[in-house]
Amino acid sequence: MVLLAAAVCTKAGKAIVSRQFVEMTRTRIEGLLAAFPKLMNTGKQHTFVETESVRYVYQPMEKLYMVLITTKNSNILEDLETLRLFSRVIPEYCRTLEETEVSDHCFDLIFAFDEIVALGYRENVNLAQIRTFTEMDSHEEKVFRAVRETQEREAKAEMRRKAKELQQARRDAERQGKKAPGFGGFGSSGGSSISSSAVSLITESVMEPEKTKSAPVPSRPSGTGKALKLGAKGKEVDNFVDKLKSEGETIVTPSSGKRTSEVSKVLSPPVNMESVHLKIEEKISLTCSRDGGLQNMEVHGLIMLRVTDDQFGRIRVHVDNEDKKGVQLQTHPNVDKKLFTSDSLIGLKNPEKSFPLNSDVGVLKWRLQTTEESLIPLTINCWPSESGNGCDVNIEYELQEERLELNDVVITIPLPAGVGSPVIGDIDGDYHHDSRRNTLEWTLPVIDSKNKTGSLEFSIAGHPNDFFPVTVSFVSKKNYCSLQVAKVTQVDGNSPVRFSIETSFLVDKYEIL
């Protein structure tokens, strides 16, 4: 079999995408495709037509044709098998079989065509292999990134160790009645020559909570040490596009908007930040079984304090704790624990000292771990049922914590590969089918007490296990645990202090297995 070209064209013979596998001019391929519609006999169903020099093997796809141009001595059975593979590739990259959609994904299609045919001869590949090859997933790049992250963690650990040594040196100097040169104490306001970067380093090592999880340390790969780095030729591509524009070519660039799942992780910054600013941040990690049982749920919370005016350095934060879920609280070592236990006040053990300026200080953290199903904030029920042509899938959500308001909710359902787009039935909200990642994203701008329930129904070929795990992402400006900052007062005189507050409730992991 010698395949001369593969093209997607309109019924009038206009070429949308064409890939030539042998030396052929543009005029030649345009002439062959323009002559193709005139050769078809009206009223007869065939899959190929021939001329004196070439053979057209084609398949209609709604308003378009998938056409293979081969030599006349090629094997027609192999041609038809290759044509079926080409026809299956196009829906993988194009949501609709329209001219504009094919034009937008023309380069993706050309790369996929090159994986099927090389120098006019069919490669022994299937659809799954083509998808893997075009994604260019690099194991070497993953190893390189893991090694770099390990080195960064080791460097941070070394900096914390150095910071602790400096603190120990300061304590020894104070114990001996000497002044530690070039080092300011916690909350000191004068006589310090330490740099701001060192202050932030020490504050981070003292005040930041330890991470609950640590990634395993991978071994360094052997070889030259140069890992494959994808996207390294971005500047060359930009220069190439600029040259095309200078020559008069019309270049259509895709929109640079973020994916819905990425946008949902971004919260808007506070409008006004006072001299005393508090940040309440919670992250949830939840794993639930498809039958409804809660395997594990953890909520980690933290209150960060930032003071930008030295006259408000000596303050106390009044916390309103109405939690009934069994949250475990822990104050920072420099915070007076007895004062917090008795009066729910966050203040330094030494009231004469001030909080650090211009740095985020973690003053209170909490943790909730439970397997109680009634504490799940948002329940997801996925009911796939097999039918004659595939599966009918019904997904429902219910907001159990009604005081919450969840924004930018994205429920991602995996789909079987190579079966086309799902047929959507009833839906609350919107959806997006990602054919490259084989996922269906159910998006809802807001879930609150007014629309605490909703459902999605769709049909697609597959089996019930193909639609798991279901993942959920959202953001909220209301925290899950009932911990709020009531007011901020000064140590001297107990006078109130103006403060701003920023609250966020984020998803670390939310899976239904």
Disulfide bonds with the S-S distance in Angstrom:
none
